[in-house]
Amino acid sequence: MVATSGVADLRTQRPLVPDSYFRMASTSKAFVATVILQLEEEGRLSLDDTVERRLPGVVQGNGNDGSKITIRQLLQHTSGIHDDYPDFSSPRDYYKHRYDVYQPQQLVARAMRHRPDFQPGQGWAYSNTGYLLLDMIIERITGNPVHQEITNRVIRPLGLTHTRWTGTSPTLPRPHADAYQLFSKGALVNVTEQVLNDSGTSFVSTTADINRFFRSLLGGRLLRPGQLEQMKQTVAVSKDAERLWPGGRYGLGLVQRPLSCGGSYWSHEGGDGGYVALNGVTDDGTRSAVVSMSTARSDREENILEQENAASALIDHALCPAQ
């Protein structure tokens, strides 16, 4: 079942349709982690391999040392690599930089200008750069771009016909709701047209396809039991992340969150390019839900938390059996 609310375009009041595309953003991290674990299953890498072994000379300088960081730590966000991804700070900034294209090496170089947030394995900090390094490792091992490996190993086998890689295209396929971002001082801007920083995993999808992916993943269709169990081995998150995910813990590309009715569920939300999407699936893969929003209320921390909490409550309600 798909329910909709609101309109797809604030200017024209165009109606929103149930199969609308949205930018997957960081939900793609669950896809990347799945490919990494498939490669481990095939004996082509070990989660204990160092970044230096797989990407010689890439992580170094200012206290960064790829020989001390493992693939497992990249997957868990326990590498300590500081995140320095470009972001739009104002409407003017958006209009000036929305078509900028970054190569992976440029984004990694930005991170290497900073000292690590902590020594590998000694803390937790969300790092897009860490997952960019995983993209590069997948390409180095397979000889194929990460988007092609995700397509061949996940999207096609599951029949996710509405999940597409958009690369450096600033637009989405139709139908889609326009995306809006609330900047400081109350400026609400249509930010639909933009190039995402990490074009390697720049996918769009629909709620139906994301549901199918998470049900298939937790249902054992993509990974063998041993790999899936490794994916579900969690660590504590930072205090900042805990505010967004109360009681949450992070596995390998999956977030574990408690249910109000007891037990827990698995998810990986995504927010970028004006879209925010939360999702959840029960441990056995039998129940799932996705909430996609086309406005990012990123002007104040209170608004971010309010939006996150409202969507989380919808996921919780959908996954808890009716009382």
Secondary structure, 3 states (H helix, E strand, C coil): CCCCCCECCCCCCCECCCCCEEECHHHHHHHHHHHHHHHHHCCCCCCCCEHHHHCCCCCEECCEEHHHCEHHHHHHCCCCCCCCCCCCCCHHHHHHHCCCCCCHHHHHHHHHCCCCCCCCCCCCCCCHHHHHHHHHHHHHHHCCCHHHHHHHHHHHHHCCCCCEECCCCCCCCCCECCCEEECHHHCEEECCCCCCCCHHHCEEECHHHHHHHHHHHHCCCCCCHHHHHHHCCCEECCHHHHHHCCCCEECCCCEEEECCCCCEEEECCEEECCEEEEEEEECCCCCEEEEEECEECCCCHHHHHHHHHHHHHHHHHHHCCCC
